[in-house]
Each structure stands twice: as C-alpha cells, then as structure tokens.
Amino acid sequence: MSIDSLPAPTREAIERFWSRLERLRAEDMIALSARPLDATTHAGTLARAYEAATFAGR
C-alpha cells in the first residue's frame, strides 16, 4: 500500500508525524551527542512524536 493511496487527511497526518519524528530525533541527537542513540532513547523519541501528533489532532 502506498501512502499516496490513502485519504488526504490520513496522508497529511502521517507526513506530520514523520516530520515531527525527524525534528525530535535531531533534538535528541544534539542533546545526547555525548552518547549514542540507543533503543531506549529511540523508543522515547517515538513516544514523544506520537503524543505530539495526537495532541495536534493527527
């Protein structure tokens, strides 16, 4: 299934989610530059992006 085949609101929500995830990962990498991005940090980043997307109305 391609993202292009999804309804516009769903596609836009997914695009916003990934955009936010990329920004949060960049923030995490800057904040945690002294240590590698491990699985726990990655899981926390995903949780923050999901919360942000949910709060924004998806």
N, C-alpha and C positions, 0 to 999 in steps of 0.2 A: 504494500500500500504506500503510495506516495503522499507526502504532505500536501501536494497540490490538489489532490482529490478530496480533501477534507473541506467542510464548510468554512467560509471565511472567518467567522468568529473563533472557531476552534483552531484554525491555522494561525491566526493572529495571536491567540493565547499561547500557543506552543512557541512561536517566534519570540514573544515577550519573555517567556520562561527561559529560553536558551540565552537570550541576550542578557537577562539578569544573572543567570548562572555564570556566564563568561565574565561579567563585571565582578561578581563575588569571588570567583576563582582568582582573578587578578588581584583583588584586595587581599585575599588570603595569602597569595604568593608574596606580596610586598610585606605584609605583616609577619609572615613566618619565614622570611628569607634565610634565617639562621638555621632552619631545619627543613627537611624535605616535606612535600605534601603527601602525607600518609593516608591510609584508608579512613582513619577516624576523622581527619580534617576534611577529606573529600565528602564523607557522609554528612558532616556538619554543614558544609557548603551546599549540598543538595537540599538539606532540610531548610536552610535559610532561603534558598531560591524558591522552594515550594511554598513556604509561608508568605514570601513577598508576592508571588503570583496569585495566591489565594486571596490575600489582602487586597490586591489590586483588582479583584473581580475577575481574575483569569483572563 
